[in-house]
Amino acid sequence: MINEDYDLELEKVVTEIKKRKAKKVLVQLGEGLKPRAKEIQEHISKELGNSCQVYFWLNSCYGKCDIPEIIDSKNNDFDVLIQFGH
């Protein structure tokens, strides 16, 4: 069962995406929040439509200092990294 007791503050996420005019967003979730990925994606898509693509980093995550390798890569084309659960 998904624990929905946690407020993910998705309105703040959408506000930040709009503020940065991000077109491509990478979301990194702690293990316990990965079941809520669809909820996060649906909320962002509902608010921003096709103006923003949302991707999820599904590899392991050991805290906020565990930045996905793609962010440091020369191939990085994400506008924003959003981390949950750290």
Buried (B, 14 or more C-beta within 10 A) or exposed (E): EEEEEEEBEBEEBBEBBEEEEBBEBBBBBBEEBBEBBEBBBEBBBEBBEEEBBBBBBEEEBEEEEBBBEBEEEEEBEBBBBBBBBE
